[in-house]
């Protein structure tokens, strides 16, 4: 088959979970003999907006990347210019199926372009962006004491006042500006629901995520639960553990939603000679302030925290898991199916994470890891202290691995690709029958 993958970023230029999964999926499809092309973006402020370039996957050169420059208008949800470029690629590549991973920073109407020429569309959900304008049900809370509060659901007025009030300058126009953003959100969400109606099938990697979309109005018949698949060849036999202090690890982006500040505060509260390693790509507007959080800790705790550079995902065992006794996933947004949880489980490294969403779906308290009260640095510190005080217990929890397999193995890529292929073939069969 010819598969056109759509994702808002592609490794190594972008290396978050949805991007890493998309690349893994593309590699698996190519290995099965399919022809795969990718439509994605890059950000070059010195080129015209919507300039285009073609590159190759640095690990699989047969995968061609069709990239469009979106730098100055990336906050928009719909771009006629992006739709046009995608339409040209559809005519050129003539895919059997379009598989969407994310449309943020691209254009929601790419799905309309695919449907216009009769190509089935599969959409893997990675967050809430189609039912929440900001994607994470987490508010800006401009002017309030506590930023980044949880949101209990999309409402036009609430979105305008809690998130888009950052565009309002105050004064006499405040009320009319708020009305403008309320109407803007209303139009954006109406458009999103129209686009969702055009998708043939959604894939949700967590049951929690599926249920949340169904609660927001998506027909249950149009969404299927299917966890991610992983290239298990990346996970070698772990190196013998050297003599070292108990080491906690964090893997991921340096953004507020990931809760690294929460982890730093919790680490500052525990007692002992533990270490904390933070892996990930520094971000200029966040990382310096994470270091400020560290500088507020007692000197002895500061010296036990280390930042390490982003790693290539193929080397995750040797570069990360061989150096950690526990992985902490402290996200303050309600994540669905974090790759890092699965990867740590395959490496037999125990996980501490929040007791909500897909995080709690894959980590079961005191069975294959520990859960802490969502957003509570105090409870996170308590769970970290428990684990650090008993290395043998930490190792026993880690060995339990993935909770939905008898041997604790995470879903392998081959099995996952077979499931995805079945979806593609089913949609194409339906298309042929309709003809």
C-alpha positions, 0 to 999 in steps of 0.5 A: 500500500501507499501510506501518507503519514501526517504529523506536526513534527518529525524526528530528529527535528521534533522528538516528542512522543507523537513524533517518535511513535510516528517515525516508529510506525513509518519504519515498521510499515516500510519494513513490511513492504509498504511505500510511505511518505510523510507530510510535516513541517519545519520552522525557518524564520529566514524563509518565506512562510509556507516554503517547502522542502523535501528531505529523507528520514535519517534512518530510513532514506526511502521515507521521503519527508515533504515539509512546509515552513510554518514559523510565524502563523503556527498558532492558526488551526487552518491554513489554505496554503498548507491545504493547497500544498497537501492537495498537490502531494495527494495528486502526486503520491496518490496514497491508498490511505492518509494516517494523521498523527496531529494537525496542530501547526499544520491545518485541520482541513488536510482531512477535507483535502483527503476526503475530496479525492476519496482517500480514507483517513485514519487519525491516531489521537495523541492528546485532546487538540480536536476537542480542546483549542489548546490540546491538553485541557490545561488553562493559562489562568492569566492574572490568577495566582495558580497558572496551568490549572486543570480544565474539566471540559471545553466551554466557549466562555471559559476558553475565552476567559481562562486561555485567550484573555492573554490577547486582551489588553484591558480597558474599555474594550475588554468585554468586546474582546472577550466576546470576540474570543468566545465567538472565535473558540465557538467557530474553531470547535464547530469546525473541529467537530465537522472535521472529526465527522470526516475521519473514517476511524480514530485510534486511541492508545488509551481507553481513558482517551477514547472515553473522553472523546466519546464523552465529547460527542465522538461516536463510539463506533468511530474510535478504536482502542489500540495501544502503541507498538514498539521496536523491541530490538532497542531494548537489550539486556541491561548492563549490570547495575554498578554501585551507585546512589539510587537514581531517579530519571526524567525523560522528555521535553522541558515544558510546564505541562510535563511537571519537571518543576513538581519533580524538582520540588519533590526531590528537594523534600526527600532524605538521603543520597539519591540522584536525579537525572533530567534527560531532554532538549533544553528550551530557552524559555523554560530550562533556565527557570527549572534551574532556578527551581533547583537553586532554591533547594538546599545546596546538598540537594542541588548537587545531586541533580544533573541535566543530560542531553537529548538522546537518540531513541534507538539508544534509550537503553544504554543512554538512559535506562542503564543509568536509572533505578526509577523513572518519574513521569510527573506530568501536570496535564492528564496524559493518555499513553506516555511512551516513556512509561511503556519503554521503562516497563520494557527495560524493567525500570519501575515508574512513578507517575500520577494517579490520573488518565492513561498514566494510571491506566498503565501503572498500577500502584504497588504492582508494577510501579507507584502512583502519586496524587496528581499535581502534589509534590508532597505525595510525589516526594513520599512515593519517591522516598518509599522507593529509594529506601528499598532498592530490591522492592523497586527492582521487583516492581520494575520486573512486572513490566507492562500490566496487560501481558503475562510476561510484562512485555509491551506491545511489539511493533510487528503486532501493532503494524498488523493491527494497523494494516488490518484497519487500512485494508478494511477502510479500502475495502469499504471504499471499493464497495461504495464505488 
